[in-house]
Amino acid sequence: MAVSGQSGPALYRNYSAKLAEQGYYVVLVNGNDISTPGKTGPGVANLRRVMSDAQSADSAIAGKVALVGFSVGGIGVLGHGAPLMAIHVNPPFSGLRPGLMQG
């Protein structure tokens, strides 16, 4: 899952497409729908729903979800995503993998 910044998903479509080209099943969601405060609020519910829908897709790998959060989307990914399951959380970084944001 790619979770956009506050500006919405439009700026992150190219990045998501590049991930998909590398063989990943990618779902791009609006970070404003995920990064709402509260441990039981709509942000958590939205993240769980999108994760469940993504995991049930034919091209998804069962039991595997990667969360990529940009800007405000990172708040939802780290705040809501980490407690939901055993995942590896890499520290936030500045910069992107070469080639993913070009084009």
N, C-alpha and C positions, 0 to 999 in steps of 0.2 A: 504494500500500500504506500502510495505517495500522498502525503498530506500537505496541502498548499499553505502558503502564507496568507496573511490577512487580505491581500489583493485578490484572492480567489484562484481557481485552478488554471486560468488561461496562460499565465506566465510559466507554468510547469508542465504543459502538455509536451513540449519538445523533450524535456528531460525524461518524462514518463515513456514517451515513444522510444527513446534511446535504450532505456532499460528493457522494454518489450523486445526490441531488436536483438538483444543479447539473450533472449530465450525465457525471460521472466514473464509471468502473468501479472500484469500491473493494473491496479485500480487507483485512479486519481480522485481524491476527495477534497472538498473544501475545508481548509483548516478551521474556518469560523464555525463549522458544525461539530468539530471535534474538540476544540480548545476552549470549551466553556468550563467555568470553575465548578468544583464540587466533586466529591468522590462517587456520588450516586446520581449526578445530574444528567442532563441530555447529552453532554459530551461523551461520557462513558457509554451510555446506551447507544449512541450513534456509532462509536468506534466498534463496539461489540457486534452490532448489526452488520456493519460493512465487512468486518473480519469474517463473520459467519457466512455471509453471502459469497465472499471471495473464496473461502475454503471449500464451498460446495460447487464451485465452477469445475467443469470437466478438465480444464487445462491447469488447474492448481495442484500443487503437491499437498496431499493430505497431511494435516497437522503442522504445516510450515507456513509462517507468516513473517515477512520482514516489513518493518515500519520505517519509512523515511519521512521525516518531518522538516519542513522549511519554515524558518522564522516562527510565526505564531503556531504553525502546525507542529513544530517541534515541542511546544509546550504540551499539546495533547498527546503526542507520541511518548514523551518521557513521563508525563504526569499520569496519564490514563493507561497507556499501553504496557508499561513495565510491570505493574501489579497484576495484570490479567493472566500472565503465563510466564513460564520460565523462558526468558529470552536473553540473548546476549545484547547488551547495550554498549555501543561504542560512544565515547565522549563526543560532544558536539565539536565540529571542526569548521574552520573557515576555508573556503575554496572547494572546488569540485574535482572529481576525477577527470583528468584531461579527456576532452572529446565529448563529454556528455552534454555540455551546455552549448556547444557550437552548432551552428546551422540554423 
